[in-house]
Amino acid sequence: MTNTPTRRGGTALWLASGWLGLLGLLALGVGLLPLPAPDAPVGGPNLPPFASFPEILGTDGIGRSVLSRLIHGARISLTVSIGATLLAAVLGGLLGVLAAYLRGFAESVIGVVLDAILAFPPLLLLLALAAVVRPGVGTLVASLGLLFVPPFARLAKAAALARLNREYVVAAEALGAGHGRLLFRELMPGCVPPVASYAVVMAALMIMVEGALSFLGVGIPPPAPSWGAMIAAGKDFLAMSPQLVLVPCAAMFLTVLSFNTVGEHLRARVDPGAGDAR
């Protein structure tokens, strides 16, 4: 009986990892798959699933392949999510470690910049950026990455502060180690595990934000496929063709759930007390 939660957790982790792995392979190899172009009509509008092969998920309101758009949309969602998360984690991690190490005036300046970013409502700021800058994958990666720098910076700063007085850091400083060595050889490696585990959870949030922006029409511009845009286009046919909404919703739900599951597992490995607290 005591092994049941562990077994269930392991099964959930394997399923989540398998889904993310499959999605990543499909996204990377979408150009090699025998799929029609995502913006080209392949049949009549609103064809039901399994009405013809290989369009096993049917067609949308203007006859485009739902399967093709779903897989191409996965590539866009993963590109935006992973790219923005990496940008936020790298910039936030560097700023957080610098603030913890330098202290004083530098810490105050970094804190003011991070607080200024946090002062703006995220969705409102993204809508304003979309109105000024031409929407696209690069724009979304840059804007989302910069917007989510503060939480990574605070996490990295806390991790660095917890390690500043460790024996190996004090010993390196006593032996005359320079600032670069102390930052990148002594402090930074210890900050990577908590930042990396948090990044996996943040990747799920990035997918939801990108989907919300595309649903509102200010994310990835058409005709490029996006899960959020597919949901927005399919809502007009919800009564007669519910799969146009349910399919991208299910893909987004499973992806977000999988990222959260893997992220929680990594967080429990980095901080075993977090798993015990639950």
C-alpha positions as CSV (number, residue, x, y, z in Angstrom):
1,M,0.0,0.0,0.0
2,T,2.8,2.4,0.7
3,N,4.1,2.1,-2.8
4,T,0.8,3.0,-4.5
5,P,1.3,6.8,-4.6
6,T,4.9,6.3,-5.9
7,R,3.7,3.9,-8.6
8,R,0.9,6.3,-9.7
9,G,3.4,9.2,-9.7
10,G,5.8,7.2,-11.8
11,T,3.1,6.2,-14.3
12,A,1.9,9.8,-14.6
13,L,5.5,10.9,-15.2
14,W,6.1,8.3,-17.9
15,L,2.9,9.2,-19.6
16,A,3.7,12.9,-19.5
17,S,7.2,12.4,-20.7
18,G,5.9,10.2,-23.5
19,W,3.4,12.8,-24.7
20,L,6.0,15.5,-24.7
21,G,8.4,13.3,-26.5
22,L,5.9,12.4,-29.1
23,L,4.8,16.0,-29.5
24,G,8.4,17.1,-29.9
25,L,9.2,14.5,-32.5
26,L,6.1,15.4,-34.5
27,A,6.9,19.1,-34.3
28,L,10.5,18.6,-35.4
29,G,9.7,16.2,-38.2
30,V,6.5,17.8,-39.4
31,G,8.2,18.6,-42.7
32,L,8.9,14.9,-43.3
33,L,5.3,13.7,-42.6
34,P,2.9,13.1,-45.5
35,L,0.7,16.0,-44.5
36,P,-0.9,18.7,-46.7
37,A,0.1,22.3,-46.2
38,P,-1.7,23.7,-43.1
39,D,-3.1,26.6,-45.1
40,A,-4.3,24.7,-48.1
41,P,-7.9,23.4,-48.5
42,V,-7.9,19.6,-48.9
43,G,-11.7,18.9,-49.1
44,G,-15.1,20.3,-48.2
45,P,-15.6,22.4,-45.1
46,N,-16.3,20.8,-41.7
47,L,-15.8,17.2,-42.7
48,P,-16.2,15.0,-39.7
49,P,-13.3,12.9,-38.3
50,F,-12.5,9.7,-40.2
51,A,-14.6,10.8,-43.2
52,S,-11.6,10.3,-45.4
53,F,-8.0,9.2,-45.2
54,P,-5.5,10.6,-44.2
55,E,-7.7,13.4,-42.8
56,I,-8.5,11.4,-39.7
57,L,-9.5,14.6,-37.8
58,G,-11.6,16.1,-40.5
59,T,-11.4,19.6,-42.0
60,D,-12.0,23.0,-40.6
61,G,-14.5,25.7,-41.7
62,I,-12.7,26.3,-45.0
63,G,-11.6,22.8,-45.8
64,R,-8.1,22.7,-44.3
65,S,-6.7,19.6,-42.6
66,V,-7.2,19.7,-38.9
67,L,-4.5,17.1,-38.4
68,S,-1.9,19.1,-40.3
69,R,-2.8,22.3,-38.6
70,L,-2.7,20.6,-35.2
71,I,0.9,19.3,-35.7
72,H,2.1,22.5,-37.3
73,G,0.5,24.4,-34.4
74,A,2.4,22.1,-32.0
75,R,5.7,23.3,-33.5
76,I,4.7,26.9,-33.1
77,S,3.5,26.5,-29.5
78,L,6.6,24.6,-28.5
79,T,8.9,27.0,-30.2
80,V,7.3,30.0,-28.5
81,S,7.1,28.2,-25.1
82,I,10.6,26.8,-25.0
83,G,12.2,29.8,-26.6
84,A,10.5,32.3,-24.2
85,T,11.2,30.1,-21.2
86,L,14.9,29.8,-22.1
87,L,15.2,33.5,-22.6
88,A,13.5,34.3,-19.3
89,A,15.5,31.7,-17.4
90,V,18.9,32.8,-18.8
91,L,18.3,36.5,-18.3
92,G,16.5,36.1,-15.0
93,G,19.2,33.7,-13.7
94,L,22.0,36.0,-14.5
95,L,20.3,39.0,-13.0
96,G,19.3,37.1,-9.9
97,V,22.9,35.8,-9.2
98,L,24.4,39.3,-9.9
99,A,22.0,40.9,-7.5
100,A,22.8,38.4,-4.8
101,Y,26.6,38.7,-5.4
102,L,27.0,42.4,-5.9
103,R,24.4,43.6,-3.4
104,G,24.3,47.4,-2.6
105,F,23.5,49.7,-5.5
106,A,23.5,47.1,-8.2
107,E,21.0,45.0,-6.3
108,S,18.7,48.1,-5.9
109,V,18.9,48.9,-9.6
110,I,18.1,45.3,-10.6
111,G,15.2,45.2,-8.1
112,V,13.7,48.4,-9.5
113,V,13.8,47.1,-13.0
114,L,12.2,43.8,-12.0
115,D,9.5,45.6,-10.0
116,A,8.8,47.9,-13.0
117,I,8.2,44.8,-15.2
118,L,6.0,43.3,-12.5
119,A,3.9,46.5,-12.1
120,F,2.3,46.0,-15.6
121,P,-0.6,43.5,-16.0
122,P,1.0,40.8,-18.2
123,L,-1.9,40.3,-20.6
124,L,-2.4,44.1,-21.0
125,L,1.3,44.6,-21.7
126,L,1.3,41.8,-24.2
127,L,-1.7,43.3,-26.0
128,A,0.0,46.7,-26.1
129,L,3.1,45.2,-27.5
130,A,1.1,43.3,-30.2
131,A,-0.5,46.6,-31.2
132,V,2.9,48.3,-31.6
133,V,5.1,45.5,-33.0
134,R,4.2,43.1,-35.8
135,P,3.1,39.8,-34.2
136,G,5.1,36.8,-35.0
137,V,7.0,33.9,-33.4
138,G,10.1,36.1,-32.7
139,T,8.1,38.9,-31.2
140,L,6.2,36.5,-28.9
141,V,9.4,34.8,-27.8
142,A,11.1,38.1,-27.0
143,S,8.1,39.7,-25.3
144,L,7.1,36.7,-23.2
145,G,10.7,36.0,-22.3
146,L,11.3,39.5,-21.0
147,L,8.0,39.6,-19.3
148,F,8.7,36.5,-17.2
149,V,12.3,37.5,-16.3
150,P,11.4,38.7,-12.7
151,P,10.2,35.3,-11.3
152,F,13.3,33.6,-12.5
153,A,15.5,36.4,-11.2
154,R,13.9,36.2,-7.7
155,L,14.3,32.4,-7.6
156,A,18.0,32.6,-8.7
157,K,18.7,35.4,-6.2
158,A,17.3,33.3,-3.4
159,A,19.3,30.2,-4.5
160,A,22.5,32.3,-4.7
161,L,22.0,34.0,-1.3
162,A,21.6,30.5,0.2
163,R,25.0,29.5,-1.2
164,L,27.0,32.7,-0.6
165,N,28.2,31.6,2.8
166,R,28.8,28.0,2.0
167,E,32.2,26.6,2.7
168,Y,33.3,26.1,-0.9
169,V,32.4,29.7,-1.8
170,V,34.2,31.1,1.3
171,A,37.2,28.9,0.6
172,A,37.4,30.0,-3.1
173,E,37.2,33.6,-2.1
174,A,39.9,33.1,0.5
175,L,42.1,31.5,-2.1
176,G,41.8,34.7,-4.2
177,A,39.3,33.5,-6.8
178,G,38.1,36.4,-9.0
179,H,34.5,37.6,-9.5
180,G,34.1,35.5,-12.7
181,R,35.1,32.3,-11.0
182,L,32.9,33.0,-7.9
183,L,29.9,33.8,-10.1
184,F,30.1,31.2,-12.8
185,R,32.0,28.3,-11.1
186,E,30.8,28.5,-7.5
187,L,27.4,30.2,-7.4
188,M,25.8,29.7,-10.8
189,P,25.9,25.8,-10.9
190,G,24.0,25.6,-7.6
191,C,21.3,27.9,-9.0
192,V,20.7,25.8,-12.2
193,P,18.6,22.9,-10.7
194,P,15.9,25.0,-9.1
195,V,15.7,27.4,-12.1
196,A,15.6,24.5,-14.5
197,S,12.8,22.7,-12.6
198,Y,10.8,26.0,-12.4
199,A,11.4,26.6,-16.2
200,V,9.5,23.3,-17.0
201,V,6.5,24.6,-15.2
202,M,6.8,28.0,-16.7
203,A,6.8,26.4,-20.2
204,A,3.3,25.2,-19.5
205,L,2.3,28.8,-18.7
206,M,3.9,30.1,-21.8
207,I,1.8,27.7,-23.9
208,M,-1.4,29.0,-22.3
209,V,-0.4,32.6,-22.7
210,E,0.4,32.1,-26.4
211,G,-2.9,30.3,-26.9
212,A,-4.8,33.1,-25.2
213,L,-3.1,35.8,-27.4
214,S,-3.7,33.8,-30.6
215,F,-7.4,33.2,-29.5
216,L,-7.7,37.0,-29.1
217,G,-6.2,37.5,-32.6
218,V,-3.0,39.2,-31.4
219,G,-0.7,36.2,-31.3
220,I,0.6,34.3,-34.4
221,P,-0.9,36.0,-37.5
222,P,-2.9,33.8,-39.9
223,P,-2.7,31.7,-42.0
224,A,0.0,30.2,-39.7
225,P,-1.7,27.6,-37.5
226,S,-1.8,28.0,-33.8
227,W,-3.8,26.1,-31.2
228,G,-5.4,29.3,-29.8
229,A,-6.3,30.5,-33.3
230,M,-7.8,27.0,-34.1
231,I,-10.0,27.3,-31.0
232,A,-11.1,30.8,-32.0
233,A,-11.9,29.7,-35.6
234,G,-13.7,26.6,-34.4
235,K,-16.0,28.3,-31.9
236,D,-18.3,29.5,-34.7
237,F,-19.0,25.9,-35.6
238,L,-19.2,24.5,-32.1
239,A,-22.7,23.2,-32.5
240,M,-22.2,21.3,-35.7
241,S,-18.5,20.4,-35.5
242,P,-17.4,20.4,-31.8
243,Q,-14.2,18.6,-32.7
244,L,-12.8,21.8,-34.2
245,V,-12.6,23.2,-30.6
246,L,-12.2,20.0,-28.7
247,V,-9.1,18.7,-30.6
248,P,-6.9,21.7,-30.1
249,C,-8.2,22.1,-26.5
250,A,-7.3,18.5,-25.8
251,A,-3.8,19.0,-27.3
252,M,-3.2,22.1,-25.2
253,F,-4.6,20.5,-22.0
254,L,-2.4,17.4,-22.4
255,T,0.7,19.4,-23.1
256,V,0.2,21.8,-20.2
257,L,-0.6,18.9,-17.9
258,S,2.5,17.0,-19.0
259,F,4.8,20.0,-18.5
260,N,3.3,20.5,-15.0
261,T,3.7,16.8,-14.2
262,V,7.4,16.7,-15.3
263,G,8.1,20.1,-13.6
264,E,6.6,18.9,-10.3
265,H,8.7,15.8,-10.4
266,L,11.9,17.8,-11.0
267,R,11.0,20.2,-8.2
268,A,10.5,17.3,-5.8
269,R,14.0,16.0,-6.9
270,V,15.6,19.4,-6.3
271,D,13.7,20.1,-3.1
272,P,12.6,16.8,-1.5
273,G,10.9,18.7,1.3
274,A,8.4,20.1,-1.2
275,G,7.1,16.7,-2.1
276,D,6.8,15.7,1.6
277,A,4.9,18.9,2.3
278,R,2.2,17.8,0.0
